[in-house]
Each structure stands twice: as C-alpha cells, then as structure tokens.
Amino acid sequence: MIPKKHELIVFAFFMSGFMSILMSGVVSYINMGIVNNFPQIWLEAFVKSYSIAFPTVLVVVPVVRKIVGKLVK
C-alpha cells in the first residue's frame, strides 16, 4: 500500500492519465477520424498530453482545493 503522504502524487498520476487518454483519443478522432494508424496517432497524442497533464495536476489540485474550500461550507 502507498503511504498517505504520497496521496497527491498518486491522485495526479491517475487523474492526469485518465484525462489524457480520454481527451487525446477524442481530439485525435475529431481531427483525423478513424484512419489506419489511429492507435499510433492516439498513443503519440497521449504521451505528449500526459507529459503536460501530470505536472499541471500537481500544481493545480492544491489551488483548486483551496478555492473550493472557500466556496463550500
């Protein structure tokens, strides 16, 4: 089991992974349609988006939690 102190990293890993795979697939489909090399195009888009999404989630999640904490009682 992963220690609680690593919760943000584990959360960011999975959140950015799920969002990147979904969004890269949708955007690749919208831009290219289903072409012969769609899986390769999707994989390349996923790797690029994940490399941006993971560090972004690490920075954004604490900020969003603070904003939500102020808005919700």
C-alpha angles and dihedrals in degrees: 000000000000116000117251091242089071094054095113093051093048091046092049091047094055099035094050091043095052094043093046095049092047098044096041089052094049095045092045090051093047092049101038109015118214104323129167094265096039095126091054092047090048093048092050091048090048094052091049094046094044091053088059099035099054098058090038092056090049089058100036102046096067091047092049091047090055092049092047090046090057094046100044125061 
